[in-house]
């Protein structure tokens, strides 16, 4: 990568194995990856290829057998579990396949949760929430609970929740996997536009070539290693 662009994510010589009965299965083999500020990268791979494992390690939920993860130059693999959790809350935004909205909270309360956890709820952040909800067409549903929202509306709420605390890195794991094609395209367009307009850096995991088309760059996880898309 060019030295004049800030490295947001650096994955260096990552290895990860899991014990399956008497056998050890290596899921990640010397994985190396760099993503610079503002870049939107799609990670393609078949089911079971280790994509979600890689995301979990990048976010500090799991730790690798060896190798390092640096986010904005901070080595999260050397942090304690507690410190990784705090780091994740402040610097990483998540978009999941199954939305993961809290059913007992309204749309506004769900999307403001990252700010509340980081003690960052103030007048300025309330304006940011309002603007983001307006951009995804949900401001008029701000008092609604998730169970009365459509799947597309729930995923749009989860986009706002992922971006509202201005994360250094956005991780999206099959974000349209639970949506029909038309709604999925709408959500992806919104995610792409929001990230580009606000300069967010994103790694999106998918098994779909059409979803990957929204990214600036595409890579493939195959047999535990990252390879360029052929």
Beta strands, then each sheet from edge to edge (+ up, - down):
strand 1: 7-20
strand 2: 23-36
strand 3: 40-44
strand 4: 66-71
strand 5: 74-75
strand 6: 92-95
strand 7: 169-173
strand 8: 201-206
strand 9: 217-222
strand 10: 225-228
sheet 1: 2+ 1- 4+ 5-
sheet 2: 6+ 7+ 8+ 3+ 9+ 10-
end
